[in-house]
C-alpha cells in the first residue's frame, strides 16, 4: 500500500477550509471537519464547562466515536467532574479520554499544589498545555468550542485556524451568540452545568475561577485581576493571548 501524501502546511489547510465552508452552519462545518481529507486525524477537546454541551451534542448527532479529550487538571470543580461523567453517558460518547498532568512533573514542579499562587502561567503549562500537547500529538486537527463573542481576543478568529507547525483548530461555533446557545440548549433539552446558575459564566480550575457580575465579559471571572485571558492552550501568532488590566485589577 502506498504511503499517504503528507498534509499541506496548517496555514494553507486553514485557508482552504475557510474558503470552502465559510457560509456553512455549525453542524455542517463540524460534519465537514470530520470527513474532509484536509483535516486529517481529528479529535475534540472539551472542558465540559458552561457551554460545552452544545458542541458535544452536535458531535453526538454525527459520530459518537470521535475521540473527546477532557483535561482533568486535578483542580477542577467537583461539579465539572460529575458533569463530564453525566454528559458523556447521556450523549453516548464512546471515546472520552481523560487527560491528566504527568505525575513526575507534578511531583517536581507542584508537589504542594500551590503553584497557581506563584505563577498561573506555570501552573497552566504544567496542568493544561503540556498534557494537551502530548494528547494531541497523534492528531492533525482538533475541534474547539470557542466563540467570537467571548472576548475581544477571539473576535476575529476563523472557523479553521493554523495551530503550530502540524495541526489546525476547528471552531464550528465561532459565530454563535449567547442567544444561539441558549436556544439550542432549550430546543434540545440539554442540561446546564450546575455552576452556571450560581453565576459562573466561564469555568476553569476552581482556584482561578470566580463568578461574573452583570454586564461583565463572560470570561472576566477567569484569572480575575491578572494580565491573563487564556490558559496557554490557545495562542495567536505563536504567543499567549493577554488582555490589559486596570490598576484596580478589573479587566478592560
WOVEN-V71362 format. One record per pair of residues at least 4 apart in sequence whose C-alpha atoms are under 8 Angstrom apart, sorted by the first residue. I is the first residue (numbers start at 0). J is the second residue. Records with the same first field share a line. If there is no record, write none. Layout:
I=J + J
This chain:
6=12 + 37 + 39
7=11 + 12 + 37
8=12 + 164 + 165
9=13 + 160 + 161 + 162 + 163 + 164 + 165 + 166 + 167
10=14 + 160 + 161 + 167
11=15
12=16 + 37 + 38 + 161 + 167
13=17 + 159 + 160 + 161 + 167
14=18 + 159 + 160
15=19
16=20 + 21 + 37 + 159
17=21 + 157 + 158 + 159
20=28
21=158
23=27 + 28
24=28 + 171
25=29 + 171 + 172
26=30 + 57 + 171
27=31
28=32 + 171
29=33 + 57 + 58 + 171
30=34 + 61
31=35
32=38 + 169
33=38 + 41
34=38
35=39
38=139 + 140 + 167
39=138 + 139 + 140
40=137 + 138 + 139 + 140
41=65 + 66 + 138 + 139 + 140 + 141 + 142
42=65 + 66 + 67 + 68 + 135 + 138 + 140 + 141 + 142
43=65 + 66 + 67 + 68 + 141 + 142 + 143
44=67 + 68 + 69 + 141 + 142 + 143
45=51 + 55 + 67 + 68 + 69 + 70 + 143 + 144
46=51 + 69 + 70 + 203
47=51 + 52 + 69 + 79 + 82 + 83
48=52 + 79 + 192 + 201 + 202 + 203
49=191 + 192 + 194 + 195 + 199 + 200 + 201 + 202
50=180 + 191 + 192
51=55 + 144
52=56 + 86 + 189 + 190 + 191
53=57 + 180 + 183 + 184 + 189
54=58 + 144 + 172
55=59 + 90
56=60 + 90
57=61
58=62 + 63 + 65
59=63 + 90 + 91 + 92
63=90 + 91 + 92 + 93 + 94
64=92 + 93 + 94
65=92 + 93 + 94
66=93 + 94 + 95 + 96
67=94 + 95 + 96
68=95 + 96 + 97 + 98 + 134
69=95 + 96 + 97 + 98
70=97 + 98 + 99 + 127 + 130 + 131
71=75 + 80 + 97 + 98 + 99 + 100
72=98 + 99 + 100 + 126 + 127 + 204
73=99 + 126
74=204 + 205 + 206
75=79 + 80 + 203 + 204 + 205
76=80 + 203 + 204 + 205
77=81
78=82 + 192 + 193 + 194
79=83 + 192
80=84
81=85
82=86 + 192 + 193
83=87
84=88
85=89
86=90
87=91 + 92 + 93 + 95
88=92
98=130 + 131 + 134
99=126 + 130
100=104 + 105 + 125 + 126 + 127 + 129 + 130
101=105 + 130
102=106
103=107
104=108 + 109 + 125
105=109 + 110 + 125
106=110
108=114 + 125
109=113 + 114
113=117
114=118 + 119 + 121 + 122
115=119 + 120 + 121 + 122 + 206
118=122
119=123
120=124 + 230 + 231
121=125
122=126 + 127
123=127 + 128 + 230 + 231
124=128 + 129 + 230 + 231
125=129 + 130
126=130
127=131 + 230 + 231 + 232
128=132 + 230 + 231 + 232
129=133
130=134
131=135 + 232
132=136
135=141
138=166
139=165 + 166 + 167
140=166 + 167 + 168 + 169
141=166 + 167 + 168 + 169
142=168 + 169 + 170 + 171
143=168 + 169 + 170 + 171
144=170 + 171 + 172 + 173
145=149 + 153 + 170 + 172 + 173
146=153 + 154 + 170 + 172 + 173 + 174 + 175 + 176
147=151 + 153 + 154 + 155 + 156 + 173 + 174 + 175
148=153 + 154 + 174 + 175 + 176
149=153 + 154 + 216 + 217 + 218
150=154 + 216 + 217 + 218
152=240 + 241 + 242
156=160 + 173
157=170 + 173
158=169 + 170 + 171 + 172 + 173
159=167 + 168 + 169 + 170
160=167 + 168 + 169
161=166 + 167 + 168
162=166 + 167 + 168 + 234
163=167 + 237
175=179 + 180
176=180
177=181
178=182
179=183
180=184
181=185
182=186
183=187
184=188 + 189 + 190
185=189
191=195
193=197
194=198 + 199
195=199 + 200
197=210
198=210 + 211 + 212
199=208 + 209 + 210 + 211 + 220
200=210 + 211 + 217 + 218 + 220
201=208 + 217 + 218 + 220 + 221
202=208 + 221
203=207 + 208 + 221
204=208
205=209
207=220 + 221 + 222 + 223
208=220 + 221 + 222 + 223
209=220 + 221 + 223
210=220
211=215 + 216 + 217 + 218 + 219 + 220
215=219
218=228
219=223 + 250
221=228
222=227 + 228
223=248 + 249 + 250
224=244 + 247 + 248 + 249 + 250
225=244 + 248 + 250
226=241 + 242 + 243 + 244
227=240 + 241 + 242
228=240 + 241 + 242
229=233 + 239 + 240 + 241
231=239 + 240
233=239 + 240
234=238 + 239 + 240
235=239 + 240
242=250 + 251
243=250 + 251
244=248 + 249 + 250 + 251
245=249 + 250 + 251
